[in-house]
């Protein structure tokens, strides 16, 4: 009876500890195993105790930082991430930006590398749509987005906020540059609209702005990936066997 019950409830009877005589698995054991399987495990947070020695200061965190804590903790708990890193020679990118920077300035547009990176990301997502998606864990299915709202992590005095550029795939590099600047300023000034924070499909984070070369960014749940960009730096490289 217990074996049949385990089969119906999709429980591996060999992994169930029996409470019956000589360790026999009973129906009650199968029920408990099935119940614990369907109930999500919660993380018990240990209490923090401070030593009486030395002076300390207690500073409550803001609601925004609380939201960031919840979001990042959720991501690390349920997304099994892997990290890949590479270096790219961007000489031609630097040349192109320098060439069109004045043209952009004439239109009152500050042309940063982020606009080029976002454009390249859009092209990559078109080629690999699996990354412009969400994993619906509850219903065990993938949700492929037919639109591209590219998020960008913005550092503000009150914490990290991720607004997004709507329909980034339909915009030119200059259009992206203008909107990136406008949205970033609105985010820092806390005038960003709620709609600009919702429905992100893929996120870019630029820790190169902090003069950092490499990092392991946390995926913005329920997205399936994130792109971290490090600093652009001059260094010798080997091309065709020569430095």
Order of alpha helices (4+ residues) and beta strands (2+ residues): alpha-alpha-alpha-alpha-alpha-beta-beta-beta-beta-alpha-beta-beta
